[in-house]
């Protein structure tokens, strides 16, 4: 086993001779590397190659740092791409580790965090949703969870998508009747909610089920999520028969409905291999210089869905190298399962396996099936990878054509790599939000979306021009600070504004205030009666114009504008919902769920509580004189 990084050849691989495209400044980078070698240890660790701006160009791991890095002092033996990286290197940083496996874990974490341009990058770093059974309440609830897994929690997953979690939760509610409501809602209920009426909750909030019986339901849900669905189904069938023989037909019907719901869950599995247990199935396909990695999640013998990933890499990277880099970064975000089925073997099989064991805290096996049912799973995943990459290449080609047409329509020098679209959303000026949507050659870049909570006290409610001014100043002032040389991909090639000449002029004035006057701007005004297809376009120093009603560029811009509108409205609704869900009583120290419930039952609303007199507050059960005085002072500005 070599200690070669996954996207760099060993110096003995031979052969790349000096190329006409090689940067003549390479010796400067070589000298920087030689200077770092003087103090570099021969232990395992991770090295970072850094350019003159402080950006990390490459992160690599090595069993022997000195032996690995010395390869870079002979750039003529390396590919032209690596020669360019060496040429840009000004300094190096080194972190030592105890073992090479620890170095691999550290390398994956740093790549995921720093996103160096010369590494293979997993760009889709969204977290995966889980199902959580809470443990901090006498009546645990079952909910969807996304984020860092907390110690002490009980999580089942991951699932490939939020939709997969939602459908599973719905089935679990029908089968096990567990609550999903928040603890404060649970504490304030005085009668069962609708979920009890439609047989999706046992209503423990109003004592419709004993605590022991509810805990039995929780244990059954755990067993199901852990893969014991068949044993559970047999047990329910047995209990249904016993209830029927005892002439308790109502209870027998409950068991019958639960069996039916359980069977429905199992019948919706597209591919199912009960003997697989806890495993991920990973296949990949390359075409057109791109790679699609397809991952199927199996937990408890059930398929929790699949997701496609498209790592960024150089065109000459092979499948095994891309797959190895993918594994390290993919499992940096959540613990790997006990078994990972792969389409092909990877260069450092044993090392990656050892590193994943360290991350998971249990044995992890990397397996390449050759035949049988597991090979069929791999073939199925490969088919999905091939189809997903084909769709992506077709969409990318169409997207690039549309971007070229957009550049021509607005008289811009192409190609367009980043288009930003802005829109505002509010109701009479309240909870105003500005939304920024970004599109590029591969479609919408959702990781780059941004929302701006309008917070200036000087803005008159409903003043769209002032709102857009604030959004633009905040957006581009930050871009000037973080990317002053405009070489980090944070500056747009085109900005589309949802609005006419007034909006466009407001944006131009705002950008001029901060010294940004060279960003192409276009205002998109809706046509008469707000008809789609009759939009007018406003470009500085040009008269307004329209595009042909059947021009594909027009449909493309409509789609961009609609996405900005959707994102802005969604952000506004989220902000408004949070404000609606906040009670004035929540900010009063000493007022918990039970006292809040007592106050609301006594006065009828939080507003009535805020207007109540001191004597009236003291009359509420559970509210002491001291707490009543604190409440009164809180709402009347005293103390």
C-alpha positions as CSV (number, residue, x, y, z in Angstrom):
1,X,0.0,0.0,0.0
2,X,1.4,3.4,-1.0
3,X,0.8,6.6,0.8
4,X,-0.1,8.5,-2.3
5,X,-3.0,11.0,-2.0
6,X,-6.0,10.0,-4.0
7,X,-5.7,12.5,-6.7
8,X,-1.9,12.6,-7.2
9,X,0.4,10.1,-8.9
10,X,3.5,8.6,-7.3
11,X,6.8,10.0,-8.6
12,X,7.5,6.5,-10.0
13,X,4.4,6.5,-12.1
14,X,6.6,8.0,-14.5
15,X,6.5,10.0,-16.7
16,X,5.0,13.2,-17.3
17,X,7.6,15.4,-18.9
18,X,7.8,19.2,-18.8
19,X,4.9,20.6,-20.8
20,X,4.5,23.8,-22.7
21,X,1.6,24.6,-20.5
22,X,3.6,24.4,-17.3
23,X,3.9,27.6,-15.3
24,X,7.4,29.0,-15.5
25,X,7.0,30.2,-11.9
26,X,7.2,26.6,-10.7
27,X,10.7,27.0,-9.1
28,X,9.3,29.5,-6.6
29,X,6.8,26.9,-5.3
30,X,9.5,24.3,-5.2
31,X,11.6,26.6,-3.0
32,X,8.7,27.1,-0.7
33,X,8.2,23.3,-0.4
34,X,12.0,22.8,0.2
35,X,11.9,25.4,3.0
36,X,9.0,23.5,4.6
37,X,10.9,20.2,4.3
38,X,13.7,21.4,6.5
39,X,11.6,21.1,9.6
40,X,9.1,18.5,8.4
41,X,8.8,15.3,10.5
42,X,8.8,11.8,9.1
43,X,5.6,10.9,11.1
44,X,2.1,10.4,9.8
45,X,0.0,13.5,9.3
46,X,-1.7,16.0,7.1
47,X,-0.1,18.8,5.0
48,X,-1.7,21.8,3.5
49,X,-0.4,23.7,0.4
50,X,-1.3,27.4,0.6
51,X,-1.1,30.2,-2.0
52,X,-0.1,33.9,-1.5
53,X,-3.7,34.9,-0.6
54,X,-3.9,32.4,2.2
55,X,-6.2,30.0,0.4
56,X,-5.6,26.3,0.8
57,X,-4.8,24.8,-2.6
58,X,-4.6,21.1,-1.5
59,X,-4.9,19.0,1.6
60,X,-3.1,15.6,1.6
61,X,-2.3,12.9,4.1
62,X,0.8,10.7,4.4
63,X,2.2,7.8,6.4
64,X,5.5,9.6,6.2
65,X,5.1,13.4,5.7
66,X,8.7,14.1,4.6
67,X,8.8,11.2,2.1
68,X,5.4,12.3,0.6
69,X,6.1,16.0,0.3
70,X,9.6,15.6,-1.2
71,X,7.8,14.3,-4.4
72,X,6.7,17.9,-5.0
73,X,10.3,19.1,-5.4
74,X,10.5,17.2,-8.8
75,X,7.5,18.8,-10.6
76,X,8.7,17.6,-14.1
77,X,7.7,14.1,-13.0
78,X,4.2,15.2,-12.2
79,X,1.1,16.1,-14.3
80,X,0.7,19.6,-15.5
81,X,-2.2,20.2,-13.2
82,X,0.0,19.4,-10.2
83,X,2.8,21.6,-11.6
84,X,0.3,24.5,-11.6
85,X,-0.5,23.7,-8.0
86,X,3.1,23.7,-7.0
87,X,3.7,27.0,-8.8
88,X,0.9,28.7,-6.8
89,X,2.2,27.4,-3.4
90,X,3.8,30.0,-1.2
91,X,3.7,28.2,2.2
92,X,2.9,24.8,3.7
93,X,1.3,23.8,7.0
94,X,1.6,20.4,8.7
95,X,-0.4,18.6,11.4
96,X,1.0,15.3,12.7
97,X,-1.1,12.4,13.9
98,X,-0.4,9.2,15.7
99,X,-1.5,6.9,12.8
100,X,-2.1,7.1,9.1
101,X,-5.8,6.2,9.7
102,X,-6.1,9.3,12.0
103,X,-4.4,11.3,9.2
104,X,-7.0,10.1,6.7
105,X,-9.8,11.2,9.0
106,X,-8.3,14.6,9.5
107,X,-7.7,15.0,5.8
108,X,-11.3,14.3,5.1
109,X,-12.5,16.8,7.7
110,X,-10.2,19.5,6.4
111,X,-11.2,18.9,2.7
112,X,-14.9,19.1,3.7
113,X,-14.3,22.3,5.6
114,X,-11.7,24.1,3.4
115,X,-12.8,22.9,-0.1
116,X,-9.3,23.2,-1.7
117,X,-9.5,23.6,-5.5
118,X,-7.0,20.7,-6.2
119,X,-8.8,18.1,-4.1
120,X,-11.7,15.9,-5.1
121,X,-14.6,17.6,-3.5
122,X,-18.0,16.3,-2.3
123,X,-20.0,19.5,-2.9
124,X,-23.3,18.3,-1.6
125,X,-22.7,18.5,2.2
126,X,-26.3,18.6,3.3
127,X,-27.1,16.7,6.5
128,X,-29.3,13.6,6.3
129,X,-32.6,13.4,8.2
130,X,-33.2,10.9,11.0
131,X,-36.1,9.6,13.0
132,X,-35.7,10.4,16.7
133,X,-37.4,8.9,19.7
134,X,-37.0,11.4,22.5
135,X,-35.9,10.3,25.9
136,X,-36.5,13.4,28.1
137,X,-40.2,12.9,28.8
138,X,-42.4,10.3,30.4
139,X,-44.3,9.9,27.1
140,X,-41.6,10.0,24.4
141,X,-42.4,11.5,21.0
142,X,-41.3,10.4,17.6
143,X,-40.1,13.2,15.3
144,X,-38.0,14.0,12.3
145,X,-34.5,15.2,13.2
146,X,-31.8,16.8,11.1
147,X,-28.4,18.0,12.4
148,X,-25.6,16.9,14.7
149,X,-26.6,13.7,16.5
150,X,-26.6,14.5,20.3
151,X,-25.4,12.1,22.9
152,X,-28.2,10.4,24.8
153,X,-30.6,10.7,21.9
154,X,-32.1,7.7,20.1
155,X,-31.8,8.0,16.3
156,X,-32.8,5.8,13.4
157,X,-31.5,6.4,9.9
158,X,-30.2,8.1,8.0
159,X,-32.8,8.6,5.4
160,X,-32.1,9.8,1.9
161,X,-34.7,12.6,1.9
162,X,-37.1,14.4,4.1
163,X,-39.9,12.8,2.1
164,X,-38.7,9.3,3.0
165,X,-38.8,10.3,6.7
166,X,-42.2,11.9,6.5
167,X,-43.8,8.8,4.8
168,X,-42.1,6.5,7.4
169,X,-43.3,8.7,10.3
170,X,-46.9,8.7,8.9
171,X,-46.8,4.9,8.8
172,X,-45.3,4.7,12.4
173,X,-48.1,7.0,13.7
174,X,-50.7,4.7,12.2
175,X,-49.0,1.6,13.6
176,X,-47.8,2.6,17.0
177,X,-49.9,5.7,17.8
178,X,-47.0,7.7,19.2
179,X,-47.2,11.4,19.7
180,X,-45.4,13.9,17.5
181,X,-46.4,17.2,19.3
182,X,-44.0,19.5,21.1
183,X,-43.8,19.2,24.9
184,X,-45.4,22.6,25.5
185,X,-48.4,21.6,23.3
186,X,-48.6,18.3,25.2
187,X,-48.7,20.2,28.5
188,X,-51.4,22.6,27.4
189,X,-53.9,20.0,26.0
190,X,-57.2,19.6,27.7
191,X,-58.8,17.3,25.1
192,X,-57.5,15.1,22.3
193,X,-56.4,16.6,19.1
194,X,-57.3,15.6,15.6
195,X,-54.6,13.0,15.4
196,X,-56.4,11.0,18.0
197,X,-59.6,11.2,16.1
198,X,-58.0,9.8,12.9
199,X,-56.2,7.1,14.9
200,X,-52.7,8.4,14.6
201,X,-52.0,9.1,18.3
202,X,-53.0,7.4,21.6
203,X,-53.6,10.8,23.2
204,X,-51.3,10.4,26.3
205,X,-51.7,14.2,26.8
206,X,-55.2,13.6,28.3
207,X,-54.6,10.2,29.8
208,X,-56.3,8.1,27.1
209,X,-53.5,5.6,27.4
210,X,-51.6,4.4,30.6
211,X,-48.0,5.2,30.8
212,X,-47.0,1.5,30.9
213,X,-49.1,0.8,27.7
214,X,-47.5,3.8,26.0
215,X,-44.0,2.6,26.8
216,X,-44.9,-0.7,25.3
217,X,-45.9,1.1,22.1
218,X,-42.5,2.9,22.2
219,X,-40.7,-0.4,22.5
220,X,-42.6,-1.9,19.6
221,X,-41.6,1.2,17.5
222,X,-38.0,0.7,18.5
223,X,-38.1,-3.0,17.5
224,X,-39.6,-2.1,14.1
225,X,-37.0,0.6,13.4
226,X,-34.3,-1.9,14.4
227,X,-35.4,-4.4,11.9
228,X,-37.7,-6.7,13.9
229,X,-40.8,-6.1,11.8
230,X,-41.7,-9.7,11.1
231,X,-41.6,-10.7,14.8
232,X,-43.7,-7.7,15.7
233,X,-46.2,-8.5,13.0
234,X,-46.6,-12.1,14.3
235,X,-47.0,-10.8,17.8
236,X,-49.8,-8.3,16.7
237,X,-51.6,-11.1,14.8
238,X,-51.5,-13.3,17.9
239,X,-52.9,-10.5,20.1
240,X,-55.6,-9.8,17.6
241,X,-56.7,-13.4,17.6
242,X,-56.7,-13.5,21.4
243,X,-58.8,-10.3,21.5
244,X,-61.3,-11.7,19.0
245,X,-61.6,-15.0,21.0
246,X,-62.3,-12.9,24.1
247,X,-65.1,-11.2,22.1
248,X,-63.2,-7.8,22.5
249,X,-63.8,-6.9,18.9
250,X,-63.0,-3.2,19.3
251,X,-59.5,-4.1,20.6
252,X,-59.1,-6.7,17.8
253,X,-60.0,-4.1,15.2
254,X,-57.2,-1.8,16.6
255,X,-54.7,-4.6,16.2
256,X,-56.0,-5.3,12.7
257,X,-55.5,-1.7,11.7
258,X,-52.0,-1.7,13.1
259,X,-51.1,-4.9,11.2
260,X,-52.5,-3.4,8.0
261,X,-50.4,-0.2,8.5
262,X,-47.3,-2.3,9.2
263,X,-47.9,-4.4,6.0
264,X,-48.4,-1.3,4.0
265,X,-44.9,0.0,5.1
266,X,-43.3,-3.3,4.0
267,X,-45.1,-3.4,0.7
268,X,-43.7,0.0,-0.3
269,X,-40.1,-1.1,-0.3
270,X,-38.7,-1.0,-3.9
271,X,-35.8,-3.2,-3.2
272,X,-35.6,-5.1,0.1
273,X,-32.9,-7.5,1.4
274,X,-33.8,-8.4,5.1
275,X,-30.5,-10.2,5.6
276,X,-28.5,-7.0,4.8
277,X,-29.2,-5.4,8.1
278,X,-27.3,-2.1,8.4
279,X,-25.4,-1.2,5.2
280,X,-24.9,1.4,2.5
281,X,-24.8,0.3,-1.2
282,X,-22.5,2.6,-3.2
283,X,-22.0,2.5,-7.0
284,X,-20.5,5.1,-9.3
285,X,-20.4,5.9,-13.0
286,X,-18.2,8.2,-15.1
287,X,-18.9,10.0,-18.4
288,X,-18.1,13.3,-19.9
289,X,-15.4,14.0,-17.3
290,X,-18.0,13.8,-14.5
291,X,-18.8,11.2,-11.9
292,X,-22.1,10.2,-10.3
293,X,-22.0,8.4,-7.0
294,X,-25.2,6.7,-6.0
295,X,-25.8,5.7,-2.4
296,X,-28.7,3.5,-1.1
297,X,-29.3,3.4,2.6
298,X,-30.4,0.1,4.2
299,X,-31.2,0.1,7.9
300,X,-33.0,-2.7,9.7
301,X,-33.3,-4.6,6.4
302,X,-35.3,-1.8,4.9
303,X,-34.4,0.6,2.1
304,X,-34.4,4.1,3.5
305,X,-34.0,5.7,0.0
306,X,-31.2,6.7,-2.2
307,X,-29.4,9.9,-3.2
308,X,-27.1,11.0,-6.1
309,X,-23.8,12.8,-5.6
310,X,-21.6,14.5,-8.1
311,X,-18.1,15.1,-6.7
312,X,-16.0,17.8,-8.3
313,X,-12.7,16.5,-9.7
314,X,-10.2,16.7,-12.5
315,X,-11.2,15.0,-15.7
316,X,-8.4,12.4,-15.5
317,X,-9.4,11.0,-12.1
318,X,-10.4,7.4,-12.2
319,X,-13.4,5.8,-10.5
320,X,-11.4,4.1,-7.6
321,X,-9.7,7.4,-6.7
322,X,-12.9,9.4,-6.8
323,X,-14.7,6.7,-4.8
324,X,-12.0,6.7,-2.1
325,X,-12.1,10.5,-1.7
326,X,-15.9,10.3,-1.6
327,X,-16.0,7.8,1.2
328,X,-13.7,9.9,3.5
329,X,-15.8,13.1,3.0
330,X,-19.2,11.4,2.9
331,X,-18.8,9.7,6.3
332,X,-17.2,12.8,7.9
333,X,-20.8,14.0,8.6
334,X,-22.4,10.9,10.2
335,X,-21.2,7.5,11.5
336,X,-20.8,4.8,8.8
337,X,-22.8,1.6,9.0
338,X,-21.3,-1.8,9.8
339,X,-21.1,-2.7,6.1
340,X,-20.5,-0.7,2.9
341,X,-21.0,-2.5,-0.4
342,X,-18.9,-1.0,-3.2
343,X,-19.0,-1.3,-7.0
344,X,-15.2,-1.4,-7.2
345,X,-12.3,-1.7,-4.8
346,X,-10.3,1.4,-3.8
347,X,-6.5,2.1,-3.7
348,X,-6.2,2.1,0.1
349,X,-8.9,-0.4,1.1
350,X,-7.5,-1.4,4.5
351,X,-6.5,2.1,5.5
352,X,-10.0,3.5,4.7
353,X,-11.6,0.6,6.5
354,X,-9.5,1.3,9.6
355,X,-10.3,5.0,9.5
356,X,-14.0,4.3,9.2
357,X,-13.8,2.0,12.2
358,X,-12.2,4.7,14.2
359,X,-15.0,7.2,13.2
360,X,-17.8,4.7,13.9
361,X,-16.5,3.2,17.1
362,X,-17.3,-0.3,15.8
363,X,-16.2,-2.7,13.0
364,X,-16.9,-1.4,9.5
365,X,-16.4,-3.7,6.5
366,X,-15.8,-2.5,2.9
367,X,-17.1,-5.3,0.6
368,X,-17.0,-5.6,-3.2
369,X,-19.7,-8.2,-4.1
370,X,-19.1,-10.3,-7.1
371,X,-22.3,-12.4,-7.3
372,X,-25.6,-13.1,-5.6
373,X,-28.3,-10.8,-4.2
374,X,-25.7,-8.2,-3.0
375,X,-24.3,-7.9,-6.4
376,X,-27.8,-7.3,-7.7
377,X,-28.1,-4.4,-5.3
378,X,-24.8,-3.0,-6.7
379,X,-26.0,-3.4,-10.2
380,X,-29.3,-1.6,-9.3
381,X,-27.4,1.3,-7.8
382,X,-25.1,1.4,-10.9
383,X,-28.1,1.7,-13.1
384,X,-29.4,4.6,-11.1
385,X,-26.0,6.3,-11.2
386,X,-25.7,5.9,-14.9
387,X,-29.3,7.3,-15.5
388,X,-28.7,10.2,-13.0
389,X,-25.4,11.2,-14.7
390,X,-27.1,11.1,-18.1
391,X,-29.8,13.4,-16.9
392,X,-27.3,15.8,-15.4
393,X,-25.2,16.0,-18.5
394,X,-28.3,16.7,-20.6
395,X,-29.5,19.3,-18.2
396,X,-26.1,20.9,-18.0
397,X,-25.8,21.1,-21.8
398,X,-29.3,22.8,-22.0
399,X,-28.5,25.1,-19.1
400,X,-25.2,26.3,-20.7
401,X,-27.1,27.0,-24.0
402,X,-29.7,29.1,-22.1
403,X,-26.9,31.0,-20.2
404,X,-25.2,31.7,-23.6
405,X,-28.6,33.0,-24.9
406,X,-29.1,35.1,-21.9
407,X,-25.7,36.7,-22.3
408,X,-26.5,37.5,-26.0
409,X,-30.0,38.9,-25.1
410,X,-28.5,41.4,-22.6
411,X,-25.3,42.2,-24.6
412,X,-22.9,40.6,-22.1
413,X,-19.6,38.9,-22.7
414,X,-20.1,35.2,-21.9
415,X,-20.0,32.7,-20.6
416,X,-22.1,33.3,-17.6
417,X,-21.0,31.2,-14.6
418,X,-23.1,32.8,-11.8
419,X,-26.4,34.6,-12.2
420,X,-28.1,36.1,-9.1
421,X,-31.8,36.9,-8.8
422,X,-33.3,39.1,-6.1
423,X,-36.8,39.6,-4.7
424,X,-38.4,40.9,-1.6
425,X,-41.4,39.6,0.4
426,X,-43.4,41.2,3.2
427,X,-47.0,42.0,4.3
428,X,-47.5,45.7,4.7
429,X,-43.8,46.0,5.4
430,X,-43.8,43.6,8.4
431,X,-41.3,40.7,8.7
432,X,-39.7,41.9,5.4
433,X,-37.2,39.5,3.8
434,X,-35.0,39.8,0.8
435,X,-34.1,36.6,-1.1
436,X,-31.1,35.9,-3.3
437,X,-31.2,32.9,-5.6
438,X,-28.2,31.7,-7.6
439,X,-28.0,29.8,-10.9
440,X,-25.1,28.5,-12.9
441,X,-24.1,26.1,-15.6
442,X,-25.4,23.1,-13.6
443,X,-28.7,24.7,-12.5
444,X,-29.8,26.3,-9.3
445,X,-27.0,26.5,-6.8
446,X,-29.1,26.1,-3.6
447,X,-26.1,26.1,-1.3
448,X,-25.4,29.7,-2.4
449,X,-29.0,31.0,-1.7
450,X,-29.2,33.7,0.9
451,X,-32.0,35.5,2.8
452,X,-31.7,39.0,4.2
453,X,-33.9,39.9,7.2
454,X,-34.7,43.6,6.6
455,X,-33.7,45.3,9.8
456,X,-33.0,49.0,9.2
457,X,-35.2,51.1,11.5
458,X,-35.1,53.9,8.9
459,X,-37.0,52.0,6.2
460,X,-40.7,53.0,5.8
461,X,-42.8,49.9,6.0
462,X,-43.6,48.8,2.4
463,X,-40.8,50.8,0.8
464,X,-39.5,48.2,-1.7
465,X,-36.8,50.4,-3.1
466,X,-35.3,51.0,0.4
467,X,-35.5,47.3,1.1
468,X,-33.7,46.4,-2.1
469,X,-31.0,49.0,-1.3
470,X,-30.3,47.4,2.1
471,X,-30.1,44.0,0.5
472,X,-27.7,45.1,-2.2
473,X,-25.4,47.1,0.2
474,X,-25.2,44.2,2.6
475,X,-24.6,41.6,-0.1
476,X,-21.9,43.4,-2.1
477,X,-20.1,45.0,0.9
478,X,-19.6,41.5,2.2
479,X,-18.4,40.3,-1.3
480,X,-15.8,43.2,-1.4
481,X,-14.6,42.2,2.0
482,X,-14.4,38.4,1.5
483,X,-13.5,38.3,-2.2
484,X,-11.8,41.6,-3.1
485,X,-10.0,40.1,-6.1
486,X,-13.1,38.4,-7.4
487,X,-11.4,35.1,-7.9
488,X,-13.3,33.0,-5.4
489,X,-16.5,32.7,-7.3
490,X,-18.5,35.0,-5.1
491,X,-19.2,37.7,-7.7
492,X,-22.1,37.4,-10.2
493,X,-21.7,37.7,-13.9
494,X,-25.3,39.0,-14.0
495,X,-27.8,40.3,-11.5
496,X,-31.5,40.1,-12.2
497,X,-33.9,42.4,-10.2
498,X,-37.5,41.5,-9.9
499,X,-38.9,45.0,-10.7
500,X,-38.8,47.8,-13.3
501,X,-36.8,51.0,-13.8
502,X,-37.4,52.3,-10.3
503,X,-36.0,49.1,-8.7
504,X,-33.1,49.1,-11.1
505,X,-32.1,52.7,-10.3
506,X,-32.3,52.1,-6.6
507,X,-29.9,49.1,-7.0
508,X,-27.5,51.2,-9.2
509,X,-27.4,54.0,-6.6
510,X,-26.9,51.5,-3.7
511,X,-24.0,49.8,-5.5
512,X,-22.5,53.1,-6.5
513,X,-22.4,54.1,-2.8
514,X,-20.0,51.3,-2.0
515,X,-18.0,51.6,-5.2
516,X,-19.4,48.7,-7.2
517,X,-20.3,49.9,-10.6
518,X,-19.3,47.1,-13.0
519,X,-21.8,44.4,-12.1
520,X,-24.2,43.8,-15.0
521,X,-27.8,44.6,-13.8
522,X,-31.1,43.8,-15.5
523,X,-34.6,44.7,-14.2
524,X,-37.4,42.3,-15.0
525,X,-40.8,44.0,-14.9
526,X,-44.0,42.0,-15.2
527,X,-46.1,42.8,-18.2
528,X,-49.6,44.4,-18.2
529,X,-51.9,42.7,-15.8
530,X,-48.8,40.8,-14.6
531,X,-49.0,38.4,-17.5
532,X,-46.1,36.0,-17.8
533,X,-44.6,36.2,-21.3
534,X,-45.0,40.0,-21.6
535,X,-42.1,41.0,-19.4
536,X,-40.2,44.1,-20.1
537,X,-36.4,44.2,-19.5
538,X,-34.5,47.3,-18.2
539,X,-30.8,47.5,-18.9
540,X,-28.7,50.6,-18.0
541,X,-28.2,52.8,-21.0
542,X,-30.6,50.9,-23.2
543,X,-34.4,51.5,-23.9
544,X,-36.7,48.9,-22.4
545,X,-37.3,45.9,-24.6
546,X,-39.2,42.6,-24.7
547,X,-38.1,39.1,-25.9
548,X,-40.1,37.1,-28.4
549,X,-42.9,35.2,-26.7
550,X,-41.5,31.9,-27.8
551,X,-37.8,32.7,-26.9
552,X,-36.4,29.9,-24.7
553,X,-34.4,32.6,-22.9
554,X,-37.6,34.3,-21.8
555,X,-38.9,31.0,-20.3
556,X,-35.5,30.6,-18.6
557,X,-35.7,34.1,-17.0
558,X,-39.2,33.4,-15.9
559,X,-38.1,30.3,-14.2
560,X,-35.3,32.1,-12.4
561,X,-37.6,34.9,-11.3
562,X,-40.2,32.4,-10.1
563,X,-37.6,30.6,-8.0
564,X,-36.5,33.9,-6.4
565,X,-40.2,34.7,-5.7
566,X,-40.7,31.2,-4.1
567,X,-37.6,31.5,-2.0
568,X,-38.4,35.0,-0.8
569,X,-42.0,34.1,0.1
570,X,-40.9,31.0,1.9
571,X,-38.3,32.9,3.9
572,X,-40.9,35.5,4.8
573,X,-43.4,32.9,5.9
574,X,-40.8,31.2,8.1
575,X,-39.9,34.5,9.8
576,X,-43.6,35.4,10.3
577,X,-44.4,31.9,11.7
578,X,-41.6,32.2,14.2
579,X,-42.9,35.6,15.3
580,X,-46.5,34.3,15.6
581,X,-45.3,31.3,17.7
582,X,-43.6,33.5,20.3
583,X,-45.7,34.3,23.3
584,X,-45.0,37.4,25.5
585,X,-45.0,35.0,28.5
586,X,-42.0,33.1,27.1
587,X,-39.7,36.0,27.9
588,X,-40.7,36.1,31.6
589,X,-38.3,34.3,33.9
590,X,-39.9,31.7,36.1
591,X,-42.9,31.1,33.8
592,X,-42.8,27.5,32.6
593,X,-45.3,25.4,30.7
594,X,-47.6,24.7,33.7
595,X,-47.8,28.3,34.9
596,X,-48.2,29.6,31.4
597,X,-51.1,27.2,30.9
598,X,-52.7,28.4,34.2
599,X,-52.3,32.0,33.2
600,X,-53.8,31.5,29.8
601,X,-56.7,29.4,31.2
602,X,-57.4,32.1,33.8
603,X,-57.2,35.2,31.5
604,X,-57.9,33.7,28.1
605,X,-54.9,35.3,26.2
606,X,-51.4,36.6,26.7
607,X,-52.6,40.1,26.0
608,X,-55.0,39.9,28.8
609,X,-52.3,38.7,31.1
610,X,-50.1,41.7,30.1
611,X,-53.0,44.0,31.0
612,X,-54.0,42.4,34.3
613,X,-53.6,44.1,37.6
614,X,-51.3,42.8,40.4
615,X,-54.2,41.5,42.5
616,X,-55.7,39.6,39.5
617,X,-52.3,38.0,38.9
618,X,-52.0,36.9,42.5
619,X,-55.4,35.2,42.2
620,X,-54.2,32.7,39.6
621,X,-53.5,29.2,41.0
622,X,-49.7,28.5,41.2
623,X,-48.7,32.2,40.9
624,X,-47.1,33.4,44.1
625,X,-47.1,37.0,45.2
626,X,-43.4,37.4,44.2
627,X,-44.0,35.9,40.8
628,X,-47.1,38.1,40.3
629,X,-45.1,41.2,41.1
630,X,-42.4,40.0,38.6
631,X,-45.0,39.5,35.9
632,X,-46.6,42.9,36.6
633,X,-43.3,44.7,36.5
634,X,-42.3,42.9,33.3
635,X,-45.3,44.1,31.4
636,X,-45.5,47.6,32.9
637,X,-41.9,48.5,32.6
638,X,-41.0,48.6,36.3
639,X,-38.0,47.0,37.9
